[in-house]
Amino acid sequence: MITLTDCIEMCGLTEEELDAIAEHEHLPETAAAALAAALMEQKEEGARAVAQMIRDDIRHALKRGDRPHAADLLAALRHFLAEHPEARLHR
């Protein structure tokens, strides 16, 4: 039997990053792990999509006044961008 921990390890993201994808896409964590794995195979484009999902989640948390959750998501975004610099926005 594959556990959630196995799914997280297979997609190459942290649990917090995976939770943000699950939140954004309204998916269970295991389905979000499959989506994350597929996105991360797309290299730059997929990494940017993941980063954008986390940014969207931050905006939604701030819009509903959930600053602690927004702070947690920001920490997840910072970690993701440190691990996947190709996901950074180019200006």
MMTF fields as JSON, N, C-alpha, C and O atoms, coordinates in Angstrom:
{
  "mmtfVersion": "1.0.0",
  "mmtfProducer": "UNKNOWN",
  "numBonds": 363,
  "numAtoms": 364,
  "numGroups": 91,
  "numChains": 1,
  "numModels": 1,
  "chainsPerModel": [1],
  "groupsPerChain": [91],
  "chainIdList": ["A"],
  "bondAtomList": [4, 2, 8, 6, 12, 10, 16, 14, 20, 18, 24, 22, 28, 26, 32, 30, 36, 34, 40, 38, 44, 42, 48, 46, 52, 50, 56, 54, 60, 58, 64, 62, 68, 66, 72, 70, 76, 74, 80, 78, 84, 82, 88, 86, 92, 90, 96, 94, 100, 98, 104, 102, 108, 106, 112, 110, 116, 114, 120, 118, 124, 122, 128, 126, 132, 130, 136, 134, 140, 138, 144, 142, 148, 146, 152, 150, 156, 154, 160, 158, 164, 162, 168, 166, 172, 170, 176, 174, 180, 178, 184, 182, 188, 186, 192, 190, 196, 194, 200, 198, 204, 202, 208, 206, 212, 210, 216, 214, 220, 218, 224, 222, 228, 226, 232, 230, 236, 234, 240, 238, 244, 242, 248, 246, 252, 250, 256, 254, 260, 258, 264, 262, 268, 266, 272, 270, 276, 274, 280, 278, 284, 282, 288, 286, 292, 290, 296, 294, 300, 298, 304, 302, 308, 306, 312, 310, 316, 314, 320, 318, 324, 322, 328, 326, 332, 330, 336, 334, 340, 338, 344, 342, 348, 346, 352, 350, 356, 354, 360, 358],
  "bondOrderList": [1, 1, 1, 1, 1, 1, 1, 1, 1, 1, 1, 1, 1, 1, 1, 1, 1, 1, 1, 1, 1, 1, 1, 1, 1, 1, 1, 1, 1, 1, 1, 1, 1, 1, 1, 1, 1, 1, 1, 1, 1, 1, 1, 1, 1, 1, 1, 1, 1, 1, 1, 1, 1, 1, 1, 1, 1, 1, 1, 1, 1, 1, 1, 1, 1, 1, 1, 1, 1, 1, 1, 1, 1, 1, 1, 1, 1, 1, 1, 1, 1, 1, 1, 1, 1, 1, 1, 1, 1, 1],
  "groupList": [{"groupName": "MET", "atomNameList": ["N", "CA", "C", "O"], "elementList": ["N", "C", "C", "O"], "formalChargeList": [0, 0, 0, 0], "bondAtomList": [1, 0, 2, 1, 3, 2], "bondOrderList": [1, 1, 2], "singleLetterCode": "M", "chemCompType": "L-PEPTIDE LINKING"}, {"groupName": "ILE", "atomNameList": ["N", "CA", "C", "O"], "elementList": ["N", "C", "C", "O"], "formalChargeList": [0, 0, 0, 0], "bondAtomList": [1, 0, 2, 1, 3, 2], "bondOrderList": [1, 1, 2], "singleLetterCode": "I", "chemCompType": "L-PEPTIDE LINKING"}, {"groupName": "THR", "atomNameList": ["N", "CA", "C", "O"], "elementList": ["N", "C", "C", "O"], "formalChargeList": [0, 0, 0, 0], "bondAtomList": [1, 0, 2, 1, 3, 2], "bondOrderList": [1, 1, 2], "singleLetterCode": "T", "chemCompType": "L-PEPTIDE LINKING"}, {"groupName": "LEU", "atomNameList": ["N", "CA", "C", "O"], "elementList": ["N", "C", "C", "O"], "formalChargeList": [0, 0, 0, 0], "bondAtomList": [1, 0, 2, 1, 3, 2], "bondOrderList": [1, 1, 2], "singleLetterCode": "L", "chemCompType": "L-PEPTIDE LINKING"}, {"groupName": "ASP", "atomNameList": ["N", "CA", "C", "O"], "elementList": ["N", "C", "C", "O"], "formalChargeList": [0, 0, 0, 0], "bondAtomList": [1, 0, 2, 1, 3, 2], "bondOrderList": [1, 1, 2], "singleLetterCode": "D", "chemCompType": "L-PEPTIDE LINKING"}, {"groupName": "CYS", "atomNameList": ["N", "CA", "C", "O"], "elementList": ["N", "C", "C", "O"], "formalChargeList": [0, 0, 0, 0], "bondAtomList": [1, 0, 2, 1, 3, 2], "bondOrderList": [1, 1, 2], "singleLetterCode": "C", "chemCompType": "L-PEPTIDE LINKING"}, {"groupName": "GLU", "atomNameList": ["N", "CA", "C", "O"], "elementList": ["N", "C", "C", "O"], "formalChargeList": [0, 0, 0, 0], "bondAtomList": [1, 0, 2, 1, 3, 2], "bondOrderList": [1, 1, 2], "singleLetterCode": "E", "chemCompType": "L-PEPTIDE LINKING"}, {"groupName": "GLY", "atomNameList": ["N", "CA", "C", "O"], "elementList": ["N", "C", "C", "O"], "formalChargeList": [0, 0, 0, 0], "bondAtomList": [1, 0, 2, 1, 3, 2], "bondOrderList": [1, 1, 2], "singleLetterCode": "G", "chemCompType": "PEPTIDE LINKING"}, {"groupName": "ALA", "atomNameList": ["N", "CA", "C", "O"], "elementList": ["N", "C", "C", "O"], "formalChargeList": [0, 0, 0, 0], "bondAtomList": [1, 0, 2, 1, 3, 2], "bondOrderList": [1, 1, 2], "singleLetterCode": "A", "chemCompType": "L-PEPTIDE LINKING"}, {"groupName": "HIS", "atomNameList": ["N", "CA", "C", "O"], "elementList": ["N", "C", "C", "O"], "formalChargeList": [0, 0, 0, 0], "bondAtomList": [1, 0, 2, 1, 3, 2], "bondOrderList": [1, 1, 2], "singleLetterCode": "H", "chemCompType": "L-PEPTIDE LINKING"}, {"groupName": "PRO", "atomNameList": ["N", "CA", "C", "O"], "elementList": ["N", "C", "C", "O"], "formalChargeList": [0, 0, 0, 0], "bondAtomList": [1, 0, 2, 1, 3, 2], "bondOrderList": [1, 1, 2], "singleLetterCode": "P", "chemCompType": "L-PEPTIDE LINKING"}, {"groupName": "GLN", "atomNameList": ["N", "CA", "C", "O"], "elementList": ["N", "C", "C", "O"], "formalChargeList": [0, 0, 0, 0], "bondAtomList": [1, 0, 2, 1, 3, 2], "bondOrderList": [1, 1, 2], "singleLetterCode": "Q", "chemCompType": "L-PEPTIDE LINKING"}, {"groupName": "LYS", "atomNameList": ["N", "CA", "C", "O"], "elementList": ["N", "C", "C", "O"], "formalChargeList": [0, 0, 0, 0], "bondAtomList": [1, 0, 2, 1, 3, 2], "bondOrderList": [1, 1, 2], "singleLetterCode": "K", "chemCompType": "L-PEPTIDE LINKING"}, {"groupName": "ARG", "atomNameList": ["N", "CA", "C", "O"], "elementList": ["N", "C", "C", "O"], "formalChargeList": [0, 0, 0, 0], "bondAtomList": [1, 0, 2, 1, 3, 2], "bondOrderList": [1, 1, 2], "singleLetterCode": "R", "chemCompType": "L-PEPTIDE LINKING"}, {"groupName": "VAL", "atomNameList": ["N", "CA", "C", "O"], "elementList": ["N", "C", "C", "O"], "formalChargeList": [0, 0, 0, 0], "bondAtomList": [1, 0, 2, 1, 3, 2], "bondOrderList": [1, 1, 2], "singleLetterCode": "V", "chemCompType": "L-PEPTIDE LINKING"}, {"groupName": "PHE", "atomNameList": ["N", "CA", "C", "O"], "elementList": ["N", "C", "C", "O"], "formalChargeList": [0, 0, 0, 0], "bondAtomList": [1, 0, 2, 1, 3, 2], "bondOrderList": [1, 1, 2], "singleLetterCode": "F", "chemCompType": "L-PEPTIDE LINKING"}],
  "groupTypeList": [0, 1, 2, 3, 2, 4, 5, 1, 6, 0, 5, 7, 3, 2, 6, 6, 6, 3, 4, 8, 1, 8, 6, 9, 6, 9, 3, 10, 6, 2, 8, 8, 8, 8, 3, 8, 8, 8, 3, 0, 6, 11, 12, 6, 6, 7, 8, 13, 8, 14, 8, 11, 0, 1, 13, 4, 4, 1, 13, 9, 8, 3, 12, 13, 7, 4, 13, 10, 9, 8, 8, 4, 3, 3, 8, 8, 3, 13, 9, 15, 3, 8, 6, 9, 10, 6, 8, 13, 3, 9, 13],
  "groupIdList": [1, 2, 3, 4, 5, 6, 7, 8, 9, 10, 11, 12, 13, 14, 15, 16, 17, 18, 19, 20, 21, 22, 23, 24, 25, 26, 27, 28, 29, 30, 31, 32, 33, 34, 35, 36, 37, 38, 39, 40, 41, 42, 43, 44, 45, 46, 47, 48, 49, 50, 51, 52, 53, 54, 55, 56, 57, 58, 59, 60, 61, 62, 63, 64, 65, 66, 67, 68, 69, 70, 71, 72, 73, 74, 75, 76, 77, 78, 79, 80, 81, 82, 83, 84, 85, 86, 87, 88, 89, 90, 91],
  "secStructList": [7, 7, 7, 2, 2, 2, 2, 2, 2, 2, 2, 6, 1, 7, 2, 2, 2, 2, 2, 2, 2, 2, 2, 2, 2, 6, 7, 7, 2, 2, 2, 2, 2, 2, 2, 2, 2, 2, 2, 2, 2, 6, 6, 2, 2, 2, 2, 2, 2, 2, 2, 2, 2, 2, 2, 2, 2, 2, 2, 2, 2, 2, 2, 6, 6, 7, 2, 2, 2, 2, 2, 2, 2, 2, 2, 2, 2, 2, 2, 2, 2, 2, 2, 7, 4, 4, 4, 1, 7, 7, 7],
  "xCoordList": [0.843, 0.0, 0.89, 1.858, 0.563, 1.307, 0.713, -0.5, 1.569, 1.114, 1.197, 1.775, 0.617, 0.706, 2.163, 2.578, 2.941, 4.365, 5.069, 5.92, 4.722, 5.292, 4.931, 5.772, 3.688, 3.229, 3.982, 4.371, 4.181, 4.903, 6.329, 6.833, 6.977, 8.35, 8.443, 9.415, 7.448, 7.476, 7.333, 7.898, 6.591, 6.38, 7.526, 7.663, 8.345, 9.515, 9.237, 10.093, 8.078, 7.734, 7.582, 7.514, 7.53, 7.278, 5.781, 4.965, 5.447, 4.04, 3.291, 2.143, 3.938, 3.302, 3.045, 1.991, 4.003, 3.828, 2.716, 1.9, 2.701, 1.658, 0.282, -0.704, 0.219, -1.05, -1.574, -2.78, -0.667, -1.085, -1.683, -2.666, -1.104, -1.663, -3.035, -3.978, -3.139, -4.429, -5.49, -6.63, -5.112, -6.029, -6.455, -7.638, -5.482, -5.751, -6.668, -7.592, -6.409, -7.151, -8.338, -9.054, -8.549, -9.641, -9.564, -10.54, -8.371, -8.104, -7.648, -7.112, -7.862, -7.23, -5.715, -5.231, -4.984, -3.525, -2.91, -1.941, -3.455, -2.877, -3.047, -2.131, -4.19, -4.414, -3.532, -3.01, -3.372, -2.5, -1.052, -0.313, -0.644, 0.715, 0.916, 1.975, -0.091, 0.004, 0.09, 0.889, -0.725, -0.671, 0.691, 1.282, 1.186, 2.489, 3.595, 4.467, 3.566, 4.587, 4.548, 5.591, 3.346, 3.215, 3.705, 4.395, 3.356, 3.796, 5.311, 5.938, 5.889, 7.334, 8.125, 9.298, 7.517, 8.171, 8.27, 9.09, 7.447, 7.431, 8.485, 8.502, 9.359, 10.471, 10.0, 9.201, 10.494, 10.239, 8.754, 8.273, 8.043, 6.617, 5.821, 4.96, 6.109, 5.413, 5.751, 4.875, 7.028, 7.445, 6.78, 6.364, 6.68, 5.999, 4.524, 3.952, 3.898, 2.484, 2.293, 1.342, 3.19, 3.1, 3.274, 2.499, 4.273, 4.499, 3.28, 2.906, 2.666, 1.492, 0.317, -0.442, 0.165, -0.895, -0.699, -1.65, 0.55, 0.825, 0.57, 0.009, 0.98, 0.702, -0.801, -1.261, -1.56, -3.023, -3.596, -4.474, -3.092, -3.569, -3.26, -4.079, -2.084, -1.722, -2.722, -3.22, -3.007, -3.972, -5.343, -5.974, -5.804, -7.109, -7.121, -8.095, -6.041, -5.959, -5.991, -6.673, -5.26, -5.263, -6.627, -7.091, -7.26, -8.573, -9.608, -10.487, -9.5, -10.456, -9.96, -10.597, -8.809, -8.296, -7.557, -7.361, -7.152, -6.453, -4.945, -4.262, -4.447, -3.025, -2.097, -1.044, -2.435, -1.541, -1.372, -0.27, -2.476, -2.385, -1.586, -0.792, -1.8, -1.035, 0.455, 1.278, 0.808, 2.217, 2.796, 3.935, 2.013, 2.463, 2.679, 3.663, 1.755, 1.871, 3.068, 3.757, 3.309, 4.465, 5.762, 6.687, 5.823, 7.006, 7.158, 8.271, 6.047, 6.101, 6.568, 7.356, 6.087, 6.501, 7.99, 8.696, 8.465, 9.893, 10.751, 11.769, 10.341, 11.09, 11.052, 12.076, 9.877, 9.741, 10.641, 11.327, 10.64, 11.458, 12.953, 13.76, 13.317, 14.729, 15.16, 16.288, 14.26, 14.565, 14.386, 15.018, 13.53, 13.195, 13.276, 12.248, 14.482, 14.626, 14.055, 13.768, 13.885, 13.288, 11.842, 11.278, 11.235, 9.834, 9.685, 8.568, 10.79, 10.717, 10.18, 10.424, 9.439, 8.923, 10.06, 10.924, 10.073, 11.102, 10.552, 9.438, 11.345, 10.884, 11.812, 11.601],
  "yCoordList": [-1.175, 0.0, 1.241, 1.319, 2.188, 3.442, 4.423, 4.629, 5.016, 5.98, 7.397, 7.635, 8.316, 9.725, 10.165, 10.925, 9.697, 10.028, 9.559, 10.269, 8.367, 7.858, 8.775, 9.072, 9.219, 10.103, 11.429, 11.962, 11.949, 13.212, 13.053, 13.905, 11.967, 11.723, 11.545, 11.985, 10.907, 10.675, 11.965, 12.078, 12.926, 14.159, 15.145, 16.088, 14.944, 15.8, 17.139, 18.023, 17.308, 18.553, 18.299, 17.149, 19.357, 19.216, 19.022, 19.262, 18.586, 18.411, 19.742, 19.781, 20.828, 22.144, 22.586, 23.143, 22.335, 22.684, 21.845, 22.342, 20.579, 19.69, 20.103, 20.074, 20.486, 20.948, 22.177, 22.322, 23.056, 24.254, 23.869, 24.469, 22.881, 22.416, 21.792, 22.046, 20.977, 20.354, 21.412, 21.293, 22.445, 23.542, 24.272, 24.532, 24.591, 25.351, 24.585, 25.156, 23.306, 22.494, 21.752, 21.036, 21.922, 21.247, 19.733, 19.083, 19.198, 17.775, 17.147, 17.834, 15.837, 15.151, 15.16, 15.306, 15.004, 15.1, 14.084, 14.398, 12.881, 11.874, 12.287, 12.102, 12.835, 13.311, 14.53, 14.683, 15.388, 16.551, 16.109, 16.747, 15.021, 14.502, 14.027, 14.245, 13.386, 12.936, 14.136, 14.138, 15.151, 16.368, 17.041, 17.466, 17.137, 17.763, 17.024, 17.65, 15.709, 14.916, 15.183, 15.33, 15.246, 15.516, 16.921, 17.115, 17.89, 19.264, 19.391, 20.051, 18.76, 18.886, 18.193, 18.506, 17.277, 16.662, 17.644, 17.461, 18.676, 19.673, 20.755, 21.761, 20.542, 21.446, 22.868, 23.092, 23.827, 25.239, 25.578, 26.22, 25.153, 25.476, 24.895, 25.569, 23.67, 23.027, 23.673, 23.879, 23.991, 24.649, 26.016, 26.407, 26.73, 28.038, 27.876, 28.703, 26.81, 26.561, 26.283, 26.775, 25.497, 25.21, 26.496, 26.762, 27.288, 28.548, 29.46, 30.119, 29.503, 30.354, 29.864, 30.672, 28.548, 28.008, 28.48, 28.88, 28.426, 28.85, 30.348, 30.786, 31.137, 32.586, 32.851, 33.7, 32.12, 32.275, 31.956, 32.663, 30.881, 30.506, 31.601, 31.887, 32.214, 33.312, 34.461, 35.002, 34.824, 35.918, 35.597, 36.458, 34.354, 33.979, 34.012, 34.456, 33.543, 33.578, 35.015, 35.308, 35.914, 37.317, 37.951, 38.744, 37.602, 38.169, 37.8, 38.6, 36.587, 36.182, 36.504, 36.137, 37.199, 37.652, 36.59, 36.757, 35.52, 34.436, 34.642, 33.953, 35.613, 35.972, 34.843, 34.664, 34.076, 32.97, 31.939, 31.45, 31.624, 30.676, 31.283, 30.595, 32.56, 33.24, 33.205, 33.018, 33.381, 33.336, 31.938, 31.793, 30.915, 29.539, 29.28, 28.655, 29.765, 29.584, 30.355, 29.877, 31.535, 32.313, 31.564, 31.552, 30.945, 30.145, 28.983, 28.663, 28.352, 27.251, 27.757, 27.091, 28.937, 29.515, 29.835, 29.542, 30.427, 30.765, 29.507, 29.5, 28.448, 27.194, 26.637, 26.206, 26.644, 26.114, 26.874, 26.265, 28.19, 28.997, 28.809, 28.897, 28.553, 28.278, 26.953, 26.818, 25.981, 24.662, 24.615, 23.806, 25.479, 25.474, 26.905, 27.513, 27.44, 28.837, 29.077, 30.22, 28.031, 28.192, 28.648, 29.084, 28.548, 28.951, 30.438, 30.953, 31.12, 32.55, 33.334, 33.004, 34.387, 35.262, 36.041, 36.538, 36.155, 36.94, 38.322, 38.484, 39.312, 40.7, 41.418, 42.595],
  "zCoordList": [0.0, 0.0, 0.0, 0.756, -0.834, -0.921, 0.081, 0.121, 0.879, 1.88, 1.326, 0.266, 2.056, 1.664, 1.661, 0.786, 2.628, 2.67, 1.404, 0.868, 0.922, -0.337, -1.498, -2.346, -1.536, -2.613, -2.583, -3.622, -1.38, -1.236, -1.737, -2.469, -1.345, -1.783, -3.293, -3.908, -3.894, -5.341, -6.149, -7.237, -5.63, -6.399, -6.205, -6.984, -5.187, -4.993, -4.341, -4.365, -3.769, -3.089, -1.601, -1.167, -0.826, 0.605, 0.83, -0.06, 2.029, 2.36, 2.27, 1.827, 2.689, 2.639, 1.197, 0.888, 0.335, -1.084, -1.704, -2.48, -1.348, -1.859, -1.329, -2.066, -0.054, 0.518, -0.227, -0.423, -0.638, -1.382, -2.73, -3.164, -3.392, -4.672, -4.436, -5.185, -3.396, -3.074, -2.789, -3.238, -2.043, -1.728, -3.004, -3.219, -3.833, -5.061, -6.008, -6.588, -6.158, -7.13, -6.519, -7.221, -5.207, -4.493, -4.699, -5.074, -4.441, -4.624, -3.312, -2.443, -3.172, -2.043, -2.245, -3.367, -1.165, -1.246, -2.204, -2.894, -2.257, -3.156, -4.614, -5.417, -4.963, -6.332, -6.614, -7.718, -5.616, -5.779, -5.991, -6.741, -5.337, -5.527, -6.959, -7.547, -7.514, -8.91, -9.846, -10.783, -9.598, -10.407, -10.264, -11.257, -9.043, -8.806, -9.541, -10.143, -9.496, -10.184, -11.688, -12.327, -12.244, -13.676, -14.014, -15.015, -13.19, -13.437, -13.344, -14.173, -12.342, -12.144, -13.25, -13.454, -13.951, -15.114, -16.273, -17.173, -16.258, -17.323, -17.117, -17.826, -16.147, -15.841, -15.559, -14.649, -16.338, -16.068, -16.045, -15.111, -17.055, -17.16, -15.984, -15.418, -15.632, -14.52, -13.186, -12.346, -12.995, -11.752, -11.628, -10.538, -12.717, -12.676, -12.349, -11.639, -12.863, -12.565, -11.077, -10.469, -10.492, -9.058, -8.259, -7.34, -8.596, -7.886, -8.002, -7.032, -9.166, -9.349, -8.504, -7.968, -8.386, -7.527, -6.086, -5.415, -5.624, -4.25, -4.104, -3.1, -5.103, -5.06, -5.002, -4.238, -5.814, -5.804, -4.429, -3.935, -3.811, -2.485, -1.469, -0.595, -1.58, -0.672, -0.833, 0.154, -2.082, -2.334, -1.743, -1.13, -1.926, -1.394, 0.13, 0.738, 0.746, 2.211, 2.718, 3.7, 2.06, 2.467, 2.248, 3.068, 1.151, 0.839, 1.899, 2.22, 2.441, 3.477, 4.88, 5.868, 4.969, 6.248, 7.055, 8.258, 6.42, 7.107, 6.987, 6.23, 7.757, 7.683, 8.128, 7.515, 9.163, 9.539, 8.407, 8.159, 7.733, 6.619, 5.462, 4.821, 5.204, 4.149, 4.474, 3.578, 5.734, 6.142, 5.941, 5.497, 6.267, 6.041, 4.554, 4.158, 3.742, 2.289, 1.735, 0.834, 2.272, 1.835, 2.142, 1.33, 3.31, 3.661, 2.683, 2.265, 2.318, 1.35, -0.007, -0.678, -0.419, -1.698, -1.684, -2.648, -0.611, -0.52, -0.622, -1.313, 0.065, 0.005, -1.412, -1.942, -2.021, -3.381, -4.349, -5.169, -4.257, -5.168, -4.912, -5.837, -3.664, -3.359, -3.977, -4.452, -3.967, -4.531, -6.043, -6.722, -6.567, -8.005, -8.549, -8.847, -8.679, -9.135, -10.521, -10.878, -11.303, -12.629, -12.562, -13.566, -11.373, -11.207, -10.91, -10.863, -10.712, -10.391, -11.574, -12.735, -11.239, -12.295, -12.892, -12.169, -14.202, -14.885, -15.14, -15.637, -14.794, -14.997, -15.892, -16.185]
}
